[in-house]
Amino acid sequence: MAKWQRVPAEMKYWHPANAGFNGSNAKFICSQCQGEFPLGNCIDCGAANSWLGTSMGLPGVFCESCGVGGYVWDCPQCAHREKMAVAFEFDAFKIQVRKKRFFE
C-alpha cells in the first residue's frame, strides 16, 4: 500500500536534500486525463534517482547524477503540459520530504 501525496508548494521543500525519488516511490498524475505515470529514468544519463530543486525560481525534479531536469511535465497520454509541483507525487511511506534548514 502507498500513501501518495504532493510536495508542499512552499519553496523550502523544493531543495536537493529531498532526494532518492525514482519510479518505485514517485509518479506524475495528469490533471487533464488523470493518467498516472511512474517517474522515469533521466533522459540524459539514464540514472534512476532524482532530487527536488528549483530552476528559474520554479520547483522541479532533477537527476541526482547529472542534474538534468525541469519544472514542467508533459503527459505522455494526452500531451497536457503542467508545472511539476502540480503533477508530481511521492509515496510518503517510502520517502520523506522535509523543509530546508537554515544551514543547508
C-alpha positions as CSV (number, residue, x, y, z in Angstrom):
1,M,0.0,0.0,0.0
2,A,1.2,3.5,-0.8
3,K,0.4,6.9,0.7
4,W,0.6,9.2,-2.3
5,Q,0.9,13.0,-1.7
6,R,2.2,16.1,-3.3
7,V,5.2,18.0,-2.2
8,P,4.0,21.1,-0.3
9,A,4.1,24.2,-2.5
10,E,6.3,26.2,-0.1
11,M,9.7,26.6,-1.7
12,K,11.6,25.4,1.4
13,Y,10.5,21.9,0.4
14,W,12.0,22.0,-3.1
15,H,15.7,21.6,-2.3
16,P,18.3,18.8,-3.0
17,A,18.2,17.4,0.5
18,N,15.0,15.8,-0.7
19,A,16.4,13.1,-2.9
20,G,16.1,9.5,-3.8
21,F,12.9,9.8,-5.9
22,N,12.5,7.0,-8.5
23,G,9.9,5.0,-10.3
24,S,9.0,3.0,-7.2
25,N,8.3,5.9,-4.9
26,A,7.3,8.8,-7.2
27,K,4.9,9.4,-10.1
28,F,3.2,12.1,-12.2
29,I,-0.6,12.4,-12.3
30,C,-2.1,14.4,-15.2
31,S,-4.8,16.8,-14.1
32,Q,-6.3,16.6,-17.6
33,C,-6.7,12.9,-18.3
34,Q,-6.0,11.6,-14.8
35,G,-3.3,9.2,-16.2
36,E,-0.6,8.1,-13.7
37,F,3.0,7.6,-14.8
38,P,6.0,6.5,-12.6
39,L,9.0,8.8,-12.5
40,G,11.2,7.6,-15.3
41,N,15.0,7.5,-15.6
42,C,17.0,10.5,-16.6
43,I,16.6,11.3,-20.3
44,D,20.2,12.4,-20.5
45,C,22.3,9.9,-18.5
46,G,19.8,7.1,-17.6
47,A,20.2,7.4,-13.8
48,A,17.1,6.3,-11.8
49,N,17.2,8.7,-8.8
50,S,16.1,12.3,-8.7
51,W,16.1,15.2,-6.3
52,L,13.9,18.2,-5.8
53,G,15.2,21.7,-6.6
54,T,14.4,24.9,-8.4
55,S,15.1,26.2,-11.9
56,M,14.4,29.9,-12.7
57,G,12.7,30.1,-9.3
58,L,10.2,27.4,-10.1
59,P,10.0,24.0,-8.3
60,G,11.2,21.0,-10.3
61,V,12.7,17.5,-10.4
62,F,16.3,16.9,-11.4
63,C,18.7,13.9,-11.9
64,E,20.9,13.1,-8.9
65,S,23.8,12.1,-11.3
66,C,23.9,14.8,-14.0
67,G,21.5,17.5,-12.8
68,V,19.2,17.4,-15.9
69,G,15.6,18.0,-15.2
70,G,12.9,20.7,-15.4
71,Y,9.9,22.4,-13.9
72,V,7.2,21.4,-16.4
73,W,5.9,17.9,-17.3
74,D,4.2,16.8,-20.5
75,C,1.7,14.0,-20.1
76,P,2.6,11.1,-22.4
77,Q,-1.0,10.2,-22.8
78,C,-2.7,13.5,-23.7
79,A,0.2,15.9,-24.2
80,H,-1.1,18.3,-21.5
81,R,1.7,20.4,-20.0
82,E,1.7,21.4,-16.4
83,K,4.0,22.5,-13.6
84,M,5.8,19.6,-11.9
85,A,4.7,20.9,-8.5
86,V,1.1,20.2,-9.6
87,A,1.7,16.8,-11.2
88,F,4.5,15.2,-9.1
89,E,3.5,12.9,-6.1
90,F,5.6,10.7,-3.9
91,D,4.9,7.7,-1.6
92,A,5.2,9.1,2.0
93,F,5.7,5.5,3.3
94,K,8.9,5.1,1.2
95,I,10.4,8.5,1.2
96,Q,10.3,11.6,3.4
97,V,10.2,15.2,2.3
98,R,11.3,17.9,4.7
99,K,11.8,21.7,4.7
100,K,15.2,23.1,4.0
101,R,17.0,24.0,7.2
102,F,18.8,27.4,7.6
103,F,22.3,25.8,7.5
104,E,21.7,23.8,4.2
